[in-house]
């Protein structure tokens, strides 16, 4: 598995304000979208393209366009939705699917409760979005789910990652033949005893959308 952690001052700047406990939900959502667009630029460096003949106002030339089948963007519900707009802003012609995964707060194990994806993903490049790579369990299950449907090139994009989550992904996906890439805004220090990233930014879903009472 390839890990990319871009070194860019704008990424660090936006992460600083995402981490700040004083940042309210509307501002958090905006920053998450903006940060996602910066990360999407790195994540799509190897997006598949093909030649495309056009006429400029001056002369004919050959450019490129995205190849078919189009890339598939898959946010993991619910928190991954906060990254979706930032991704499709850069990649508007991509198709979008959804995968619902939740983590048991006691066992820290993920469960899949919903999916809106094609049955056959053969030959598809897939971008999986989830703000936090903590234990890595949800992301590993999502990637396995996509591989089982035929995806052959998967890039996971997260705002933050813990070393334990990265190592867990490496371990459980070590036998996976297709290319797996992780693009993350930062790799933090560690997980605490309840599975949160330290220093992290708290619960991304709650900070994006608030807590319903």
MDTraj code that builds the backbone (N, CA, C; nanometers):
import mdtraj as md
import numpy as np

residues = "UNK UNK UNK UNK UNK UNK UNK UNK UNK UNK UNK UNK UNK UNK UNK UNK UNK UNK UNK UNK UNK UNK UNK UNK UNK UNK UNK UNK UNK UNK UNK UNK UNK UNK UNK UNK UNK UNK UNK UNK UNK UNK UNK UNK UNK UNK UNK UNK UNK UNK UNK UNK UNK UNK UNK UNK UNK UNK UNK UNK UNK UNK UNK UNK UNK UNK UNK UNK UNK UNK UNK UNK UNK UNK UNK UNK UNK UNK UNK UNK UNK UNK UNK UNK UNK UNK UNK UNK UNK UNK UNK UNK UNK UNK UNK UNK UNK UNK UNK UNK UNK UNK UNK UNK UNK UNK UNK UNK UNK UNK UNK UNK UNK UNK UNK UNK UNK UNK UNK UNK UNK UNK UNK UNK UNK UNK UNK UNK UNK UNK UNK UNK UNK UNK UNK UNK UNK UNK UNK UNK UNK UNK UNK UNK UNK UNK UNK UNK UNK UNK UNK UNK UNK UNK UNK UNK UNK UNK UNK UNK UNK UNK UNK UNK UNK UNK UNK UNK UNK UNK UNK UNK UNK UNK UNK UNK UNK UNK UNK UNK UNK UNK UNK UNK UNK UNK UNK UNK UNK UNK UNK UNK UNK UNK UNK UNK UNK UNK UNK UNK UNK UNK UNK UNK UNK UNK UNK UNK UNK UNK UNK UNK UNK".split()
xyz = np.array([
    [0.0847, -0.1196, 0.0000],
    [0.0000, 0.0000, 0.0000],
    [0.0883, 0.1247, 0.0000],
    [0.0535, 0.2171, -0.0871],
    [0.1264, 0.3430, -0.0970],
    [0.0569, 0.4487, -0.0116],
    [0.1331, 0.5227, 0.0695],
    [0.0776, 0.6278, 0.1550],
    [0.1320, 0.7628, 0.1086],
    [0.0408, 0.8578, 0.0810],
    [0.0781, 0.9920, 0.0379],
    [0.0246, 1.0920, 0.1395],
    [0.1139, 1.1706, 0.1980],
    [0.0764, 1.2748, 0.2940],
    [0.1344, 1.4061, 0.2420],
    [0.0597, 1.4806, 0.1620],
    [0.1144, 1.6005, 0.0962],
    [0.1640, 1.7033, 0.1972],
    [0.2788, 1.7591, 0.1686],
    [0.3368, 1.8641, 0.2534],
    [0.3052, 1.9990, 0.1895],
    [0.1962, 2.0607, 0.2352],
    [0.1526, 2.1871, 0.1755],
    [0.1005, 2.2783, 0.2860],
    [0.1421, 2.4050, 0.2884],
    [0.0989, 2.4933, 0.3961],
    [-0.0516, 2.5155, 0.4023],
    [-0.1214, 2.5124, 0.2896],
    [-0.2666, 2.5302, 0.2936],
    [-0.3360, 2.4115, 0.3589],
    [-0.2824, 2.2915, 0.3371],
    [-0.3382, 2.1734, 0.4027],
    [-0.3196, 2.1852, 0.5535],
    [-0.1997, 2.2223, 0.5962],
    [-0.1733, 2.2385, 0.7394],
    [-0.2589, 2.3495, 0.8001],
    [-0.2768, 2.4575, 0.7265],
    [-0.3585, 2.5697, 0.7728],
    [-0.5028, 2.5269, 0.7967],
    [-0.5620, 2.4586, 0.6982],
    [-0.7020, 2.4176, 0.7113],
    [-0.7188, 2.3112, 0.8202],
    [-0.6217, 2.2220, 0.8325],
    [-0.6279, 2.1218, 0.9386],
    [-0.6233, 2.1864, 1.0768],
    [-0.5450, 2.2921, 1.0909],
    [-0.5359, 2.3604, 1.2198],
    [-0.6729, 2.4082, 1.2660],
    [-0.7488, 2.4693, 1.1749],
    [-0.8800, 2.5208, 1.2123],
    [-0.9837, 2.4096, 1.2246],
    [-0.9671, 2.3000, 1.1509],
    [-1.0550, 2.1846, 1.1700],
    [-1.0348, 2.1236, 1.3088],
    [-0.9131, 2.1219, 1.3559],
    [-0.8843, 2.0652, 1.4875],
    [-0.9393, 2.1512, 1.6019],
    [-0.9439, 2.2811, 1.5816],
    [-0.9783, 2.3750, 1.6888],
    [-1.1201, 2.3496, 1.7406],
    [-1.1323, 2.3276, 1.8711],
    [-1.2622, 2.2985, 1.9310],
    [-1.3596, 2.4149, 1.9144],
    [-1.3086, 2.5351, 1.8896],
    [-1.3957, 2.6529, 1.8751],
    [-1.4577, 2.6637, 1.7357],
    [-1.4151, 2.5818, 1.6413],
    [-1.4684, 2.5882, 1.5042],
    [-1.6091, 2.5301, 1.5008],
    [-1.7071, 2.6100, 1.4578],
    [-1.8457, 2.5623, 1.4562],
    [-1.8716, 2.4727, 1.3345],
    [-1.9884, 2.4070, 1.3340],
    [-2.0188, 2.3092, 1.2292],
    [-2.0204, 2.3681, 1.0886],
    [-2.0836, 2.4847, 1.0643],
    [-2.0804, 2.5393, 0.9281],
    [-1.9385, 2.5654, 0.8788],
    [-1.8533, 2.6207, 0.9655],
    [-1.7147, 2.6464, 0.9268],
    [-1.6395, 2.5161, 0.9074],
    [-1.6665, 2.4187, 0.9933],
    [-1.6016, 2.2876, 0.9824],
    [-1.6355, 2.2230, 0.8489],
    [-1.7628, 2.2289, 0.8096],
    [-1.8033, 2.1702, 0.6803],
    [-1.7314, 2.2375, 0.5647],
    [-1.7240, 2.3705, 0.5675],
    [-1.6573, 2.4425, 0.4592],
    [-1.5097, 2.4065, 0.4517],
    [-1.4440, 2.4027, 0.5658],
    [-1.3016, 2.3684, 0.5680],
    [-1.2776, 2.2252, 0.5217],
    [-1.3654, 2.1342, 0.5604],
    [-1.3500, 1.9947, 0.5191],
    [-1.3613, 1.9820, 0.3673],
    [-1.4550, 2.0562, 0.3074],
    [-1.4696, 2.0550, 0.1616],
    [-1.3454, 2.1121, 0.0939],
    [-1.2952, 2.2229, 0.1468],
    [-1.1770, 2.2862, 0.0874],
    [-1.0538, 2.1963, 0.0996],
    [-1.0379, 2.1356, 0.2159],
    [-0.9250, 2.0446, 0.2354],
    [-0.9380, 1.9238, 0.1441],
    [-1.0598, 1.8747, 0.1271],
    [-1.0804, 1.7596, 0.0393],
    [-1.0400, 1.7917, -0.1043],
    [-1.0684, 1.9112, -0.1508],
    [-1.0292, 1.9487, -0.2868],
    [-0.8774, 1.9487, -0.3020],
    [-0.8056, 1.9972, -0.1999],
    [-0.6599, 1.9935, -0.2041],
    [-0.6090, 1.8491, -0.2067],
    [-0.6686, 1.7626, -0.1255],
    [-0.6268, 1.6227, -0.1230],
    [-0.6665, 1.5503, -0.2520],
    [-0.7797, 1.5895, -0.3085],
    [-0.8245, 1.5268, -0.4336],
    [-0.7261, 1.5528, -0.5468],
    [-0.6642, 1.6698, -0.5447],
    [-0.5638, 1.7019, -0.6464],
    [-0.4511, 1.5989, -0.6440],
    [-0.4068, 1.5607, -0.5229],
    [-0.3026, 1.4590, -0.5105],
    [-0.3565, 1.3204, -0.5417],
    [-0.4781, 1.2929, -0.4963],
    [-0.5347, 1.1582, -0.5113],
    [-0.5600, 1.1217, -0.6571],
    [-0.5826, 1.2219, -0.7424],
    [-0.6189, 1.1941, -0.8818],
    [-0.5018, 1.2057, -0.9790],
    [-0.3790, 1.2088, -0.9290],
    [-0.2630, 1.2194, -1.0179],
    [-0.2568, 1.1042, -1.1175],
    [-0.3056, 0.9873, -1.0782],
    [-0.3012, 0.8699, -1.1657],
    [-0.4376, 0.8341, -1.2223],
    [-0.5287, 0.9320, -1.2254],
    [-0.6594, 0.9036, -1.2843],
    [-0.6409, 0.8654, -1.4317],
    [-0.7206, 0.7712, -1.4774],
    [-0.7040, 0.7193, -1.6131],
    [-0.7630, 0.8158, -1.7156],
    [-0.6837, 0.8440, -1.8186],
    [-0.7250, 0.9370, -1.9236],
    [-0.6972, 0.8752, -2.0598],
    [-0.7540, 0.9368, -2.1642],
    [-0.7313, 0.8930, -2.3021],
    [-0.7238, 1.0158, -2.3923],
    [-0.6609, 1.0033, -2.5094],
    [-0.6493, 1.1188, -2.6003],
    [-0.7863, 1.1689, -2.6456],
    [-0.7939, 1.2988, -2.6723],
    [-0.9199, 1.3600, -2.7125],
    [-0.8897, 1.4730, -2.8103],
    [-0.9375, 1.4576, -2.9342],
    [-0.9136, 1.5577, -3.0386],
    [-1.0134, 1.6720, -3.0270],
    [-0.9610, 1.7956, -3.0331],
    [-1.0466, 1.9139, -3.0245],
    [-1.0003, 2.0178, -3.1252],
    [-1.0832, 2.1217, -3.1435],
    [-1.0470, 2.2392, -3.2224],
    [-1.0407, 2.3585, -3.1288],
    [-0.9266, 2.4244, -3.1195],
    [-0.9192, 2.5501, -3.0463],
    [-0.9613, 2.6625, -3.1413],
    [-0.9769, 2.7867, -3.0966],
    [-1.0061, 2.8972, -3.1892],
    [-0.8953, 2.9197, -3.2924],
    [-0.7796, 2.8582, -3.2712],
    [-0.6661, 2.8820, -3.3605],
    [-0.6331, 2.7612, -3.4463],
    [-0.6378, 2.6393, -3.3897],
    [-0.5933, 2.5211, -3.4636],
    [-0.6422, 2.3943, -3.3946],
    [-0.6429, 2.2832, -3.4672],
    [-0.6753, 2.1542, -3.4033],
    [-0.5603, 2.1096, -3.3129],
    [-0.5950, 2.0350, -3.2101],
    [-0.4936, 1.9789, -3.1199],
    [-0.5523, 1.8556, -3.0520],
    [-0.4671, 1.7856, -2.9828],
    [-0.5114, 1.6669, -2.9092],
    [-0.4856, 1.6890, -2.7611],
    [-0.5910, 1.6792, -2.6837],
    [-0.5798, 1.6869, -2.5386],
    [-0.6098, 1.5519, -2.4773],
    [-0.6618, 1.5526, -2.3557],
    [-0.7011, 1.4284, -2.2906],
    [-0.8369, 1.4460, -2.2248],
    [-0.9027, 1.3346, -2.2010],
    [-1.0262, 1.3340, -2.1236],
    [-1.0249, 1.2100, -2.0353],
    [-1.1124, 1.2075, -1.9343],
    [-1.1202, 1.0920, -1.8472],
    [-1.1654, 0.9704, -1.9270],
    [-1.1019, 0.8574, -1.9014],
    [-1.1369, 0.7344, -1.9722],
    [-1.2681, 0.6782, -1.9192],
    [-1.3284, 0.5919, -1.9975],
    [-1.4442, 0.5143, -1.9543],
    [-1.3978, 0.3759, -1.9117],
    [-1.4592, 0.3166, -1.8084],
    [-1.5649, 0.3757, -1.7261],
    [-1.5118, 0.4875, -1.6387],
    [-1.5997, 0.5830, -1.6094],
    [-1.5607, 0.6987, -1.5302],
    [-1.5220, 0.6561, -1.3877],
    [-1.4378, 0.7361, -1.3215],
    [-1.4047, 0.7058, -1.1814],
    [-1.5307, 0.7037, -1.0952],
    [-1.5248, 0.6252, -0.9896],
    [-1.6362, 0.6148, -0.8951],
    [-1.5910, 0.6693, -0.7604],
    [-1.6664, 0.7646, -0.7062],
    [-1.6379, 0.8225, -0.5754],
    [-1.7345, 0.7618, -0.4742],
    [-1.6810, 0.7081, -0.3651],
    [-1.7632, 0.6391, -0.2661],
    [-1.7382, 0.6977, -0.1270],
    [-1.8232, 0.7897, -0.0813],
    [-1.8125, 0.8340, 0.0579],
    [-1.8695, 0.7287, 0.1512],
    [-1.8007, 0.7060, 0.2637],
    [-1.8533, 0.6172, 0.3661],
    [-1.9443, 0.7003, 0.4562],
    [-2.0707, 0.6607, 0.4637],
    [-2.1693, 0.7365, 0.5417],
    [-2.1388, 0.7249, 0.6906],
    [-2.1696, 0.8266, 0.7739],
    [-2.2262, 0.9531, 0.7290],
    [-2.1183, 1.0576, 0.7062],
    [-2.0072, 1.0432, 0.7802],
    [-1.9068, 1.1502, 0.7817],
    [-1.8427, 1.1725, 0.6456],
    [-1.8326, 1.0677, 0.5635],
    [-1.7726, 1.0821, 0.4316],
    [-1.8470, 1.1778, 0.3410],
    [-1.9763, 1.2015, 0.3707],
    [-2.0540, 1.2961, 0.2909],
    [-1.9953, 1.4362, 0.2987],
    [-1.9318, 1.4678, 0.4111],
    [-1.8731, 1.5998, 0.4263],
    [-1.7541, 1.6237, 0.3358],
    [-1.7024, 1.5179, 0.2736],
    [-1.5888, 1.5290, 0.1827],
    [-1.6312, 1.5227, 0.0362],
    [-1.7552, 1.4815, 0.0127],
    [-1.7993, 1.4533, -0.1240],
    [-1.7950, 1.5759, -0.2143],
    [-1.8481, 1.6887, -0.1669],
    [-1.8551, 1.8079, -0.2513],
    [-1.7160, 1.8534, -0.2929],
    [-1.6207, 1.8466, -0.2002],
    [-1.4846, 1.8853, -0.2330],
    [-1.4222, 1.7969, -0.3387],
    [-1.4613, 1.6699, -0.3425],
    [-1.4076, 1.5766, -0.4416],
    [-1.4718, 1.5981, -0.5777],
    [-1.6038, 1.6059, -0.5829],
    [-1.6707, 1.6180, -0.7129],
    [-1.6537, 1.7578, -0.7722],
    [-1.6164, 1.8558, -0.6896],
    [-1.5845, 1.9872, -0.7446],
    [-1.4636, 1.9758, -0.8376],
    [-1.3692, 1.8914, -0.8024],
    [-1.2505, 1.8724, -0.8852],
    [-1.2742, 1.7689, -0.9940],
    [-1.3666, 1.6756, -0.9694],
    [-1.3891, 1.5631, -1.0597],
    [-1.5392, 1.5518, -1.0890],
    [-1.5964, 1.6527, -1.1562],
    [-1.7423, 1.6597, -1.1693],
    [-1.8038, 1.5496, -1.2532],
    [-1.7274, 1.4880, -1.3430],
    [-1.7851, 1.3842, -1.4277],
    [-1.7798, 1.2456, -1.3636],
    [-1.7228, 1.2356, -1.2441],
    [-1.7178, 1.1057, -1.1761],
    [-1.8582, 1.0620, -1.1356],
    [-1.8762, 0.9320, -1.1236],
    [-2.0006, 0.8790, -1.0693],
    [-1.9856, 0.8645, -0.9182],
    [-2.0998, 0.8640, -0.8485],
    [-2.0979, 0.8605, -0.7022],
    [-2.1802, 0.7424, -0.6520],
    [-2.1207, 0.6653, -0.5626],
    [-2.1923, 0.5589, -0.4925],
    [-2.1823, 0.5849, -0.3434],
    [-2.2571, 0.5078, -0.2641],
    [-2.2568, 0.5297, -0.1202],
    [-2.2421, 0.3974, -0.0470],
    [-2.1693, 0.4019, 0.0638],
    [-2.1497, 0.2835, 0.1462],
    [-2.1683, 0.3261, 0.2906],
    [-2.2632, 0.2607, 0.3585],
    [-2.2913, 0.2941, 0.4977],
    [-2.2210, 0.1987, 0.5915],
    [-2.1308, 0.2523, 0.6724],
    [-2.0582, 0.1704, 0.7689],
    [-2.0599, 0.2420, 0.9032],
    [-2.0726, 0.1651, 1.0108],
    [-2.0738, 0.2215, 1.1457],
    [-1.9777, 0.1431, 1.2330],
    [-1.9254, 0.2105, 1.3363],
    [-1.8318, 0.1463, 1.4284],
    [-1.8982, 0.1252, 1.5631],
    [-1.8927, 0.0019, 1.6134],
    [-1.9408, -0.0286, 1.7473],
    [-1.8453, 0.0384, 1.8473],
    [-1.8981, 0.1261, 1.9315],
    [-1.8121, 0.2035, 2.0203],
    [-1.7469, 0.1194, 2.1295],
    [-1.7980, -0.0024, 2.1522],
    [-1.7372, -0.0896, 2.2533],
    [-1.6318, -0.1810, 2.1922],
    [-1.6678, -0.2472, 2.0812],
    [-1.5735, -0.3417, 2.0193],
    [-1.4831, -0.2738, 1.9173],
    [-1.5221, -0.1516, 1.8721],
    [-1.4523, -0.0759, 1.7671],
    [-1.4564, -0.1460, 1.6317],
    [-1.5448, -0.2462, 1.6169],
    [-1.5555, -0.3202, 1.4906],
    [-1.6613, -0.2559, 1.4013],
    [-1.6342, -0.2473, 1.2685],
    [-1.7300, -0.1845, 1.1764],
    [-1.8367, -0.2827, 1.1278],
    [-1.9533, -0.2281, 1.0964],
    [-2.0592, -0.3068, 1.0332],
    [-2.1111, -0.2286, 0.9131],
    [-2.1528, -0.2999, 0.8070],
    [-2.2082, -0.2372, 0.6870],
    [-2.3600, -0.2399, 0.6964],
    [-2.4232, -0.1237, 0.6873],
    [-2.5684, -0.1186, 0.7000],
    [-2.6381, -0.0719, 0.5723],
    [-2.5627, -0.0227, 0.4730],
    [-2.6263, 0.0226, 0.3491],
    [-2.5226, 0.0312, 0.2382],
    [-2.5672, 0.0046, 0.1148],
    [-2.4803, 0.0329, 0.0008],
    [-2.5629, 0.0667, -0.1216],
    [-2.5162, 0.1652, -0.1956],
    [-2.5766, 0.2043, -0.3232],
    [-2.4638, 0.2056, -0.4246],
    [-2.4252, 0.0852, -0.4677],
    [-2.3123, 0.0691, -0.5587],
    [-2.3490, -0.0292, -0.6691],
    [-2.2868, -0.0152, -0.7870],
    [-2.3079, -0.1162, -0.8912],
    [-2.2596, -0.2523, -0.8434],
    [-2.3261, -0.3577, -0.8897],
    [-2.2836, -0.4933, -0.8533],
    [-2.1486, -0.5282, -0.9137],
    [-2.1211, -0.4723, -1.0320],
    [-1.9967, -0.5042, -1.1019],
    [-1.9112, -0.3786, -1.1138],
    [-1.7963, -0.3809, -1.0464],
    [-1.7031, -0.2679, -1.0513],
    [-1.5771, -0.3036, -1.1282],
    [-1.5856, -0.4010, -1.2142],
    [-1.4684, -0.4454, -1.2901],
    [-1.4087, -0.3299, -1.3694],
    [-1.2774, -0.3128, -1.3556],
    [-1.2077, -0.2096, -1.4306],
    [-1.2271, -0.0684, -1.3801],
    [-1.2913, -0.0524, -1.2650],
    [-1.3194, 0.0825, -1.2151],
    [-1.2083, 0.1322, -1.1238],
    [-1.1747, 0.2594, -1.1382],
    [-1.0958, 0.3300, -1.0390],
    [-1.1928, 0.3859, -0.9357],
    [-1.1648, 0.3591, -0.8093],
    [-1.2565, 0.3993, -0.7029],
    [-1.1829, 0.4852, -0.6005],
    [-1.2490, 0.5944, -0.5578],
    [-1.1970, 0.6824, -0.4540],
    [-1.2899, 0.6728, -0.3341],
    [-1.2375, 0.6229, -0.2227],
    [-1.3166, 0.6022, -0.1023],
    [-1.2892, 0.7168, -0.0053],
    [-1.3945, 0.7808, 0.0444],
    [-1.3799, 0.8996, 0.1286],
    [-1.4281, 0.8717, 0.2705],
    [-1.3422, 0.8986, 0.3686],
    [-1.3792, 0.8890, 0.5093],
    [-1.2861, 0.9831, 0.5851],
    [-1.3390, 1.0747, 0.6670],
    [-1.2518, 1.1759, 0.7270],
    [-1.1389, 1.1207, 0.8125],
    [-1.1675, 1.0131, 0.8899],
    [-1.0713, 0.9664, 0.9879],
    [-1.0324, 0.8207, 0.9624],
    [-0.9029, 0.7949, 0.9568],
    [-0.8530, 0.6577, 0.9560],
    [-0.7969, 0.6319, 1.0950],
    [-0.8808, 0.5770, 1.1817],
    [-0.8415, 0.5540, 1.3208],
    [-0.7872, 0.4120, 1.3360],
    [-0.8745, 0.3162, 1.3665],
    [-0.8293, 0.1769, 1.3733],
    [-0.8073, 0.1187, 1.2339],
    [-0.8719, 0.1784, 1.1337],
    [-0.8612, 0.1272, 0.9972],
    [-0.9631, 0.0207, 0.9645],
    [-1.0439, -0.0186, 1.0615],
    [-1.1384, -0.1279, 1.0394],
    [-1.2434, -0.0977, 0.9344],
    [-1.3065, 0.0198, 0.9443],
    [-1.4108, 0.0556, 0.8478],
    [-1.3537, 0.0677, 0.7071],
    [-1.2384, 0.1322, 0.6945],
    [-1.1788, 0.1499, 0.5626],
    [-1.1378, 0.0159, 0.5029],
    [-1.0800, -0.0716, 0.5844],
    [-1.0399, -0.2039, 0.5341],
    [-1.1612, -0.2819, 0.4860],
    [-1.2705, -0.2772, 0.5619],
    [-1.3923, -0.3471, 0.5204],
    [-1.4486, -0.2874, 0.3927],
    [-1.4455, -0.1533, 0.3818],
    [-1.4950, -0.0879, 0.2605],
    [-1.4126, -0.1293, 0.1391],
    [-1.2815, -0.1317, 0.1536],
    [-1.1950, -0.1695, 0.0420],
    [-1.2184, -0.3146, 0.0020],
    [-1.2312, -0.4038, 0.1001],
    [-1.2614, -0.5438, 0.0699],
    [-1.3946, -0.5562, -0.0051],
    [-1.4933, -0.4793, 0.0385],
    [-1.6249, -0.4799, -0.0248],
    [-1.6129, -0.4409, -0.1720],
    [-1.5361, -0.3374, -0.2002],
    [-1.5186, -0.2894, -0.3371],
    [-1.4378, -0.3886, -0.4212],
    [-1.3353, -0.4477, -0.3615],
    [-1.2564, -0.5479, -0.4333],
    [-1.3420, -0.6686, -0.4701],
    [-1.4294, -0.7092, -0.3797],
    [-1.5162, -0.8240, -0.4062],
    [-1.6094, -0.7980, -0.5245],
    [-1.6350, -0.6713, -0.5552],
    [-1.7194, -0.6367, -0.6694],
    [-1.6376, -0.6071, -0.7953],
    [-1.5062, -0.6253, -0.7881],
    [-1.4251, -0.6169, -0.9089],
    [-1.3414, -0.4933, -0.9261],
    [-1.3475, -0.3973, -0.8321],
    [-1.2636, -0.2773, -0.8440],
    [-1.1167, -0.3182, -0.8473],
    [-1.0378, -0.2520, -0.9324],
    [-0.8982, -0.2949, -0.9457],
    [-0.7974, -0.1842, -0.9175],
    [-0.8468, -0.0665, -0.8750],
    [-0.7562, 0.0442, -0.8432],
    [-0.8289, 0.1334, -0.7439],
    [-0.7878, 0.1288, -0.6170],
    [-0.8616, 0.1964, -0.5106],
    [-0.7714, 0.2956, -0.4393],
    [-0.8222, 0.4177, -0.4252],
    [-0.7536, 0.5207, -0.3484],
    [-0.8431, 0.5624, -0.2323],
    [-0.7916, 0.5505, -0.1114],
    [-0.8623, 0.5962, 0.0074],
    [-0.8154, 0.7371, 0.0391],
    [-0.9092, 0.8270, 0.0687],
    [-0.8752, 0.9652, 0.1006],
    [-0.9318, 0.9981, 0.2382],
    [-0.8440, 1.0431, 0.3292],
    [-0.8852, 1.0794, 0.4642],
    [-0.8259, 1.2145, 0.5017],
    [-0.8929, 1.2833, 0.5925],
    [-0.8392, 1.4095, 0.6423],
    [-0.7244, 1.3840, 0.7388],
    [-0.7409, 1.2831, 0.8234],
    [-0.6404, 1.2467, 0.9222],
    [-0.6259, 1.0955, 0.9291],
    [-0.5078, 1.0501, 0.9708],
    [-0.4849, 0.9074, 0.9900],
    [-0.4008, 0.8856, 1.1145],
    [-0.4220, 0.7730, 1.1789],
    [-0.3392, 0.7304, 1.2915],
    [-0.2414, 0.6251, 1.2428],
    [-0.1210, 0.6184, 1.3013],
    [-0.0250, 0.5143, 1.2604],
    [-0.0809, 0.3743, 1.2744],
    [-0.1625, 0.3521, 1.3796],
    [-0.2221, 0.2189, 1.3994],
    [-0.3158, 0.1819, 1.2847],
    [-0.3918, 0.2809, 1.2356],
    [-0.4835, 0.2546, 1.1249],
    [-0.4094, 0.2227, 0.9969],
    [-0.3018, 0.2960, 0.9708],
    [-0.2219, 0.2693, 0.8507],
    [-0.1618, 0.1297, 0.8574],
    [-0.1072, 0.0944, 0.9741],
    [-0.0453, -0.0376, 0.9893],
    [-0.1489, -0.1482, 0.9758],
    [-0.2692, -0.1246, 1.0292],
    [-0.3756, -0.2250, 1.0170],
    [-0.4153, -0.2447, 0.8718],
    [-0.4258, -0.1343, 0.7965],
    [-0.4570, -0.1464, 0.6534],
    [-0.3488, -0.2255, 0.5809],
    [-0.2241, -0.1959, 0.6110],
    [-0.1138, -0.2697, 0.5473],
    [-0.1242, -0.4184, 0.5771],
    [-0.1567, -0.4513, 0.7010],
    [-0.1615, -0.5913, 0.7429],
    [-0.2754, -0.6670, 0.6760],
    [-0.3969, -0.6095, 0.6830],
    [-0.5130, -0.6840, 0.6342],
    [-0.5237, -0.6821, 0.4819],
    [-0.4556, -0.5843, 0.4165],
    [-0.4629, -0.5777, 0.2708],
    [-0.3328, -0.6225, 0.2044],
    [-0.2452, -0.6832, 0.2826],
    [-0.1140, -0.7231, 0.2318],
    [-0.1244, -0.8213, 0.1154],
    [-0.2307, -0.9016, 0.1152],
    [-0.2448, -1.0029, 0.0111],
    [-0.3251, -0.9540, -0.1088],
    [-0.3599, -0.8234, -0.1093],
    [-0.4433, -0.7693, -0.2171],
    [-0.3564, -0.7361, -0.3379],
    [-0.3940, -0.7908, -0.4534],
    [-0.3146, -0.7690, -0.5744],
    [-0.3298, -0.6289, -0.6328],
    [-0.4541, -0.5737, -0.6434],
    [-0.4677, -0.4423, -0.7065],
    [-0.3966, -0.3340, -0.6263],
    [-0.3727, -0.2235, -0.6923],
    [-0.3049, -0.1110, -0.6297],
    [-0.3963, -0.0423, -0.5285],
    [-0.3451, -0.0236, -0.4059],
    [-0.4169, 0.0490, -0.3017],
    [-0.3316, 0.1697, -0.2624],
    [-0.3927, 0.2883, -0.2609],
    [-0.3230, 0.4099, -0.2221],
    [-0.4015, 0.4788, -0.1116],
    [-0.3319, 0.5331, -0.0127],
    [-0.3935, 0.6144, 0.0908],
    [-0.3393, 0.7561, 0.0786],
    [-0.4303, 0.8529, 0.0644],
    [-0.3938, 0.9946, 0.0649],
    [-0.4553, 1.0561, 0.1897],
    [-0.3732, 1.1183, 0.2743],
    [-0.4239, 1.1740, 0.3994],
    [-0.3626, 1.3109, 0.4255],
    [-0.4384, 1.3957, 0.4931],
    [-0.3904, 1.5297, 0.5221],
    [-0.2793, 1.5327, 0.6248],
    [-0.2799, 1.4370, 0.7179],
    [-0.1758, 1.4290, 0.8207],
    [-0.1801, 1.2921, 0.8855],
    [-0.0653, 1.2486, 0.9355],
    [-0.0570, 1.1276, 1.0179],
    [-0.0292, 1.1738, 1.1599],
    [-0.1248, 1.1504, 1.2497],
    [-0.1142, 1.1994, 1.3868],
    [-0.0338, 1.1039, 1.4754],
    [-0.0312, 1.1328, 1.6050],
    [0.0576, 1.0615, 1.6960],
    [0.0157, 0.9172, 1.7227],
    [-0.1140, 0.8975, 1.7570],
    [-0.1555, 0.7657, 1.8058],
    [-0.3068, 0.7633, 1.8229],
    [-0.3588, 0.6464, 1.8638],
    [-0.4967, 0.6336, 1.9093],
    [-0.4986, 0.6342, 2.0620],
    [-0.6056, 0.6894, 2.1198],
    [-0.6204, 0.6769, 2.2651],
    [-0.6933, 0.5475, 2.2991],
    [-0.7251, 0.5277, 2.4271],
    [-0.7802, 0.3984, 2.4695],
    [-0.9243, 0.3763, 2.4273],
    [-0.9892, 0.4776, 2.3693],
    [-1.1240, 0.4577, 2.3160],
    [-1.1265, 0.4689, 2.1638],
    [-1.0098, 0.4643, 2.1020],
    [-1.0032, 0.4573, 1.9565],
    [-1.0114, 0.5896, 1.8843],
    [-0.9906, 0.7010, 1.9545],
    [-0.9874, 0.8310, 1.8881],
    [-0.8437, 0.8706, 1.8532],
    [-0.8293, 0.9412, 1.7414],
    [-0.6980, 0.9876, 1.6987],
    [-0.6528, 1.1027, 1.7885],
    [-0.5261, 1.0982, 1.8293],
    [-0.4656, 1.2021, 1.9128],
    [-0.3533, 1.2703, 1.8350],
    [-0.3498, 1.4065, 1.8243],
    [-0.4468, 1.4998, 1.8819],
    [-0.5806, 1.5032, 1.8080],
    [-0.5830, 1.4649, 1.6825],
    [-0.7087, 1.4498, 1.6098],
    [-0.7917, 1.5756, 1.6007],
    [-0.9234, 1.5532, 1.5839],
    [-1.0169, 1.6661, 1.5784],
    [-1.1517, 1.6305, 1.6386],
    [-1.1550, 1.5189, 1.7127],
    [-1.2808, 1.4750, 1.7723],
    [-1.3579, 1.3855, 1.6775],
    [-1.4890, 1.3780, 1.6966],
    [-1.5766, 1.2974, 1.6118],
    [-1.6130, 1.3784, 1.4879],
    [-1.5611, 1.3385, 1.3721],
    [-1.5818, 1.4170, 1.2495],
    [-1.7291, 1.4277, 1.2136],
    [-1.8044, 1.3180, 1.2286],
    [-1.9466, 1.3214, 1.1946],
    [-2.0230, 1.4198, 1.2800],
    [-1.9975, 1.4180, 1.4104],
    [-2.0661, 1.5112, 1.5005],
    [-2.0270, 1.6553, 1.4708],
    [-1.9016, 1.6783, 1.4381],
    [-1.8577, 1.8154, 1.4127],
    [-1.9074, 1.8663, 1.2769],
    [-1.9294, 1.7744, 1.1829],
    [-1.9857, 1.8134, 1.0538],
    [-2.1339, 1.8457, 1.0635],
    [-2.2073, 1.7600, 1.1357],
    [-2.3531, 1.7647, 1.1280],
    [-2.4224, 1.7882, 1.2616],
    [-2.3445, 1.7979, 1.3703],
    [-2.4048, 1.8152, 1.5014],
    [-2.4568, 1.6829, 1.5554],
    [-2.5070, 1.6867, 1.6760],
    [-2.5585, 1.5674, 1.7435],
    [-2.7098, 1.5829, 1.7610],
    [-2.7863, 1.4882, 1.7031],
    [-2.9323, 1.4938, 1.7170],
    [-2.9737, 1.4429, 1.8545],
    [-3.0563, 1.5206, 1.9248],
    [-3.1015, 1.4813, 2.0586],
    [-3.2478, 1.4400, 2.0545],
])
top = md.Topology()
chain = top.add_chain()
for i, resn in enumerate(residues, 1):
    res = top.add_residue(resn, chain, resSeq=i)
    for name in ("N", "CA", "C"):
        top.add_atom(name, md.element.get_by_symbol(name[0]), res)
traj = md.Trajectory(xyz[None], top)
